[in-house]
Amino acid sequence: MAAERRVILPTRGREEAGLWVLGELHTIRARAATYTLVESATPPGGGLPPHVHNTQDEGIYILEGEYALLLSGHEESTMGPGSFASIPRGTVHALKKSAGDEMGRCLAFFTPPGEQERFLEEVGVPIVDWNVSLAPPEDTPGMDEVAASARRHGIYLLTRPI
């Protein structure tokens, strides 16, 4: 039997590049040959609109807070800390911070890697100083610009009725 290969990533702290997109703070925590790991912090009532990833499967693990997960436009589930959801590519979904007045946090795993992090890096506004209040900057791209970038990366935001 071949020896198991393990990769341990050091904790890098707050010098990582946090990226604001539509009021959420996303930090790319790990990139590997088969996946990308993104940590997201979501304010109360925040979250991306319903969307679909055409090229990536997504797994969501809730760290803090309560979220509502909407799948395929009609199945809604409540997710709290420790909850996990697997979302196959091509599935319409939305994750919204649904309860409490604290920021929620979750981890999202994307496989294969690539499009999601390129999208975040293209439209995300980086945090300049982690020591100041963590509030989104006022000059972030609007929905039209974000939706156009998402489309270029195989992600479709359902922002208008069909």
Backbone torsions as a table, in degrees:
resi	resn	phi	psi	omega
1	MET	NA	135.5	179.6
2	ALA	-71.6	146.7	177.9
3	ALA	-66.9	140.0	177.7
4	GLU	-70.4	133.2	179.4
5	ARG	-96.9	124.9	-179.9
6	ARG	-119.6	143.7	174.4
7	VAL	-122.3	125.1	178.5
8	ILE	-112.3	122.6	-180.0
9	LEU	-94.4	129.9	178.3
10	PRO	-68.9	151.3	172.9
11	THR	-69.3	126.2	-174.9
12	ARG	-102.2	-11.0	176.7
13	GLY	76.3	-163.0	-170.1
14	ARG	-84.0	3.9	177.8
15	GLU	-78.2	-6.4	177.4
16	GLU	-64.0	158.0	-178.0
17	ALA	-84.6	106.7	171.2
18	GLY	-83.8	139.8	-176.8
19	LEU	-123.7	123.1	177.6
20	TRP	-84.7	125.9	174.7
21	VAL	-137.4	119.2	178.8
22	LEU	48.1	44.8	174.5
23	GLY	82.6	-1.2	177.1
24	GLU	-108.2	147.6	178.2
25	LEU	-103.4	119.1	-178.6
26	HIS	-114.8	133.1	177.5
27	THR	-126.7	121.0	177.7
28	ILE	-75.8	113.0	-174.4
29	ARG	-92.0	-31.6	-178.7
30	ALA	-155.6	145.0	173.4
31	ARG	-130.3	132.8	179.0
32	ALA	-139.6	179.1	-178.0
33	ALA	-65.7	-25.5	-174.3
34	THR	-117.7	-6.4	-177.9
35	TYR	-158.6	165.8	168.9
36	THR	-128.0	141.6	177.8
37	LEU	-117.2	123.7	-178.7
38	VAL	-122.9	131.0	172.3
39	GLU	-97.7	133.3	179.7
40	SER	-123.0	138.6	174.1
41	ALA	-114.0	127.1	-172.4
42	THR	-123.1	127.3	177.2
43	PRO	-73.7	162.5	177.5
44	PRO	-52.8	131.5	-179.8
45	GLY	78.8	-4.7	-177.4
46	GLY	-85.0	170.0	178.0
47	GLY	145.5	157.3	178.2
48	LEU	-72.6	153.2	175.8
49	PRO	-67.7	168.6	175.9
50	PRO	-51.7	138.2	-177.9
51	HIS	-153.9	170.5	179.7
52	VAL	-139.0	138.4	173.6
53	HIS	-101.5	118.5	-179.0
54	ASN	-85.2	-16.8	-173.9
55	THR	-119.8	-1.6	-175.5
56	GLN	-137.7	143.2	167.4
57	ASP	-86.7	151.6	-178.0
58	GLU	-131.9	138.7	171.2
59	GLY	-119.8	137.3	-178.4
60	ILE	-122.6	128.8	177.4
61	TYR	-123.3	122.6	-177.2
62	ILE	-84.5	126.4	177.5
63	LEU	-95.3	-46.7	-177.0
64	GLU	-144.7	143.1	174.8
65	GLY	92.2	175.9	178.7
66	GLU	-116.0	133.4	-178.2
67	TYR	-124.8	154.1	169.4
68	ALA	-106.0	126.6	176.6
69	LEU	-106.9	123.4	177.9
70	LEU	-108.5	125.2	178.6
71	LEU	-115.9	134.0	175.7
72	SER	52.0	27.0	173.6
73	GLY	80.3	-5.5	-177.3
74	HIS	-141.5	-22.2	178.2
75	GLU	-91.3	118.4	178.8
76	GLU	-117.3	134.0	178.4
77	SER	-129.4	148.3	173.6
78	THR	-94.8	132.8	-179.9
79	MET	-123.2	129.9	176.0
80	GLY	-119.1	-177.1	-178.9
81	PRO	-51.3	131.8	-178.9
82	GLY	92.1	-9.8	178.9
83	SER	-76.5	147.0	178.9
84	PHE	-133.5	140.1	175.3
85	ALA	-131.1	137.9	175.6
86	SER	-108.2	124.4	-175.1
87	ILE	-122.0	105.8	-180.0
88	PRO	-66.6	148.2	176.8
89	ARG	-53.1	147.7	-179.0
90	GLY	86.0	-0.5	-179.3
91	THR	-97.4	124.1	175.8
92	VAL	-70.3	132.0	-179.0
93	HIS	-154.4	161.2	174.6
94	ALA	-149.8	143.8	176.8
95	LEU	-124.7	121.9	-176.6
96	LYS	-128.0	135.3	174.6
97	LYS	-68.0	115.6	-167.3
98	SER	-107.6	-17.9	-175.5
99	ALA	-143.7	154.6	177.1
100	GLY	83.0	167.7	-178.7
101	ASP	-112.0	14.8	177.2
102	GLU	-101.5	159.4	173.5
103	MET	-64.6	143.3	171.8
104	GLY	-99.8	157.3	177.5
105	ARG	-137.0	140.3	176.6
106	CYS	-145.3	162.3	173.7
107	LEU	-110.0	138.2	175.3
108	ALA	-123.6	130.5	178.3
109	PHE	-106.5	130.9	179.4
110	PHE	-121.3	131.7	177.2
111	THR	-141.1	135.7	-6.9
112	PRO	-68.6	164.3	-180.0
113	PRO	-71.7	164.5	171.2
114	GLY	134.3	-77.8	-167.5
115	GLU	-66.5	-43.9	-177.4
116	GLN	-61.3	-46.6	-178.5
117	GLU	-70.5	-32.7	176.0
118	ARG	-65.2	-38.5	176.0
119	PHE	-61.3	-50.2	-179.3
120	LEU	-59.9	-42.3	-179.2
121	GLU	-69.4	-29.5	-179.3
122	GLU	-73.1	-42.2	-175.1
123	VAL	-108.3	-12.8	-177.2
124	GLY	-70.7	141.4	175.5
125	VAL	-98.4	117.4	-176.0
126	PRO	-69.3	150.8	172.5
127	ILE	-71.8	131.5	179.9
128	VAL	-87.7	-41.2	-175.6
129	ASP	-141.6	110.8	-179.6
130	TRP	-68.3	-12.7	-176.9
131	ASN	-85.9	-7.2	177.1
132	VAL	-97.2	173.6	179.2
133	SER	-54.0	134.4	179.6
134	LEU	-85.3	77.7	176.3
135	ALA	-120.4	143.8	-179.2
136	PRO	-62.4	142.7	176.6
137	PRO	-66.7	159.1	-177.2
138	GLU	-81.9	-14.8	-175.7
139	ASP	-103.6	38.9	178.7
140	THR	-80.9	154.4	178.5
141	PRO	-59.7	145.7	178.3
142	GLY	-81.7	177.3	-175.5
143	MET	-58.3	-40.8	-178.6
144	ASP	-62.9	-43.9	179.5
145	GLU	-67.0	-41.4	179.0
146	VAL	-64.4	-44.5	-179.6
147	ALA	-63.8	-39.2	178.7
148	ALA	-65.2	-42.7	177.4
149	SER	-63.1	-45.4	-180.0
150	ALA	-56.7	-46.3	179.4
151	ARG	-58.0	-40.0	178.9
152	ARG	-62.0	-21.0	-177.4
153	HIS	-111.2	20.6	175.5
154	GLY	74.4	20.8	179.1
155	ILE	-117.8	128.9	-177.5
156	TYR	-117.1	116.0	176.7
157	LEU	-86.5	127.4	179.1
158	LEU	-92.0	84.1	-172.3
159	THR	-98.6	-13.0	-178.7
160	ARG	-133.7	149.6	176.3
161	PRO	-59.8	145.1	179.3
162	ILE	-84.4	NA	NA
